[in-house]
Every structure is written in structure tokens, then in C-alpha cells.
Amino acid sequence: MNKIDTLEIVLLVAAIVFAVLSVVAFFAGITYRKNIVEKQFGSAEEKAKSIVENAQKEAKAKQREILLEGKEANQKLKAEAEAEIKERRRELTNQEKRINQKEENLDKKTEALEKKDQALNQKLKELETKESEIAEIKQKQLENLEKISGLTREEAREMIISDIENQTRHEAAIMVKEIEQQAKENAEKNARNIIASSIQKVAADHVAETTVSVVSLPSDEMKGRIIGREGRNIRTLETMTGVDLIIDDTPEAVILSSFDPIRREVARIALEKLIVDGRIHPARIEETVAKAQKEVEATIKQEGESATFETGVHGLHPELIKLLGKLRFRTSYGQNVLKHSIEVSHLAGVMAGELGADVTLAKRAGLLHDIGKAVDHEIEGSHVTIGADIAKKYKENKEIIHAIMAHHGDVDAETLIAQLVQAADAISAARPGARRENIETYIKRLEKLEEIANSFDGVEKSFAIQAGREVRIMVKPEVVNDQGMILVAKDIVKRIEAELEYPGQIKISLIRETRAVDFAK
């Protein structure tokens, strides 16, 4: 064996020894760590046990505390409940006592009421007995009265009722007469004051117009030029204007005749222009008439606007303004209709102001009340109906339409405005000098008034006086008594209102005279 082999063996042995030592050291380390871990684990278990024991002790202590607190709270609640129960029992006992006391009081009151009821029943029985006795006595008295008077009960009742009825009628007639007299006096006084004030504030000039116009000529030679060769000029003028030219022996004048005032005005203006110009022939006549028509149309518009400005009525439809302007050339009984409408507007406005009514509405209704007369010669129907239709067409107020319809009594005046317009229209028409009336028509109206009055029973004589404004009637005293005069006057008024047309109002005065005549011998 050589050195190399010995060395290898030594190294191998050394390696084995080192490996054995390493393994021993490894296991020794593991055993040491195990012992250390076991010691640590043992101490942890002891700590855990200690913690658990302490927790159990604390839990038991807490449990005892909680139980003690619960017992105390339970005892406290029990004591409170018992106290509340005692208090409620005490209240119930008191209530029971009060209820028992009330029941005792009610029993006492019931007994008292029963006693009163018995007493009342006793009194009722006594009253019934007395009533029957009184009825028997009354019946006996009535029988005795019937024997004494010789009348039955029904006859006596009828006699008493008849006397009372006659007496009541007499008293009622006297009372009605007194009330009517007082009302008339007050109404007439107030109406007189209002109308007098209105008339003083409103004054208008009245100029009578006719259906002819007179055009002055510079000389009679102009008549021939107006007639023209073979009458061509006059024919052209009459054809263009619709007016009759009357050329007679009247010196230096030509008469224009037409019932249409606007045509007559056109003819007058055209003829005056032709006379001034001097050139009179058909072509010139046509040209002049056309210019005159434009002038009249402008005048119509201007007159309508002036009327609205004068009365303070604004917001009228332009066509209504034109129709108002046409009234400037329209007359009624010789009274200019436009001036009449303006006057009615003012009068209605003043009276409305006095009575506290709508002044603006009253003025508007007064201005438009005769608007139908502007076209009544073109449209069939009365100017009242035509005027109402025109007002409806141009969307006027219903009160204004009603006032137009009622201003001549075609329908009853249902509003204060309609009554004011009616009164203002009558005042304007009745103003002295406002209208001309045919003497024959005037006499016929007076005769008719007396005829109506004489047609009533008990009327002896009647007299129409004050130009037909009053009728005085003498009645027969043996036929008409003082109370009956009131009824006769009312009947005569109704008859006159139904059968006659008249401006303003007519006063009916009844006179009853009783005379006693005797002779001393």
C-alpha cells in the first residue's frame, strides 16, 4: 500500500467522520430547537389557560352584575306598575261613585217629571171638560142670536164680510188716491225741475225747411240760358240731379223741387256754380253736378263729424257718421233732423247726469235715435225699424238699439236710457216753434180727444184746451163717485195712448161737481 492509497483512506475516513459529525450536529440542533419550541408551547398553553380562566371569571362577574341589575329593574317596574294600578283603581272607584250619584239624581228628576206629567194630564182633562162646556154655551148663544136676529150664521157671516169688503174698498180707494196724488206731486216736481234744467242748458235754433229751394238769378235773361236750346240744358240738369226745375214768372229766381233734400242741395250748388261761371251746356252741367256731388259728400261727412264733436260722442263707425251728416238735409214737420238729434243727445245727457245714469250712453242713444230717417226714403219700413237694423249692423250697444226701437213707443221702454231718450225726443219736438203742424191735422186731433173722452159712461162734457195739451172732463156726480174718477181717468189715458199720436204728453183732468138746490117759501 502506497502513500497515495493511505492518504485517500485517511481523507475518506475524515470525510465519513465529518459527515457523521455533521449528522450528529444536525440532529442535536433539531433536538435543541424541539426542546426550545416545546418549552415555548408549554408556556403559551399556560398563558392561554390563564387568559381563559380570567375571561371566565370576568364573565361570571359580569353575569352576576347583569342579573343584579335586571332584578333591580324588574323590581322597580313592578313597583311602578303596582302604583299605577292602585291609582287607576282609585280613579275607577271615584268614577263609580259619581255615576251612582248621577243615577240617583236622574231617578229623582224622573220621579219629579212623572209627577208633573200627571198634573198636566189632569189639567188637560179639566181644560177639555171646560172647552166642551164653552162650546155648548157658545152653541146656545148662537141659537139665541139667530132667533133674535132672524139670520142664520152663514147669512150673518156674509153680511159682515160684505160690510168689511165695502169698507175696505172705500179705504183702499182713498189710500190709492192719496198715494197717487202724493207720488204725482213729487214726480211732477222732480221731473219739472230736471226738464227745466235740461231745457235751460240746451237751446237750439229752429229753422223751418220745405221741399223746395230757391236759387236767385242775376237777371231774368239767365232763365233762357238755363233752359237752353230746345230745353236741353234744363233736361240735362234735371236728369243728372233728379230734381225738378220750376221756371215761372217769379222774377230773378228758379225753384228747385224734390223730396230728396240731398239731391236738391246738389242741384242748388251745381246751378249756382253754373250761374257764376256763365258757361251752361250739357257737358259743363255734367262736370259741375259731379263736383257738386263731391262737395255735398264732403259736407255730409263734415256735418256728421261736427255733430259727434258737439255732443261728445266718439267711436262711431264711419258709415254712421255719414248717415248722421245726411240728416243735415232731412226735415221732419219742418224741424231739421240733425239739429233735433243733437238736441235730443244733449237733453238725454243732462237728464242722465241729473239722475245718476250713464251720460255717455244716453248721449249716444239720443244722437242715433233718428238715424233711420237718413235712408227711410231708400229702404222700406219705418225709420224706427231701419234705425235699429243700422245700429245692429254696425255693432252698437244693445241698450242703444233698444232705445231706438222704443223712442216712439213701438216697444215698451225697459231701460232708463230708453225712457230718457223718449222724454228728450218729446221735449225737443214739443219746444215752441220746433215743428209746424197742419191746421187740419191739429183740429182733427182735438176733435178726437173730445170724442174719446165723451165715449165713456158718466162723462157729461169734455173740452180740449191748451192746444191739445190738456183735456178737462165734466162727469155726472150721480154716475161717477170720487173713487170711480180715478178709474175713469186711467181708462181715458189708456185709450188716448192707444189711438192717438201726439208730441209730448196730454193731461187728463176730471171734475165732479155736486149741487144741492132748494127754495125757501
ABEGO torsion letter per residue (X at the ends): XBAAAAAAAAAAAAAAAAAAAAAAAAAAAAAAAAAAAAAAAAAAAAAAAAAAAAAAAAAAAAAAAAAAAAAAAAAAAAAAAAAAAAAAAAAAAAAAAAAAAAAAAAAAAAAAAAAAAAAAAAAAAAAAAAAAAAAAAAAAAAAAAAAAAGBBAAAAAAAAAAAAAAAAAAAAAAAAAAAAAAAAAAAAAAAAAAAAAAAAABBBBBBBBBABBBBBBABAAAAAAAAEBGGAAAAAAAAAAGBBBBBBABBGBBBBBBABAAAAAAAAAAAAAAAAAGBBBAAAAAAAAAAAAAAAAAAAAAAAAAAAAAAGBBGBBAAAAAAAAAAAABBBGGBBAAAAAAAAAAAAAAAAAAAGBBAAAAAAAAAAAAAAAAAAAABBEBAAAAAAAAAAAAGBBAAAAAAAAAAAGABBBABAAAAAAAAAAAAAAABBGABBBBAAAAAAAAAAAAAAAAABBGBABBBBBGGGABBBBBBBAAABBAAAAAAAAAAAAAAAAAABBBBEBBBBBBBBBBBBBBBBX
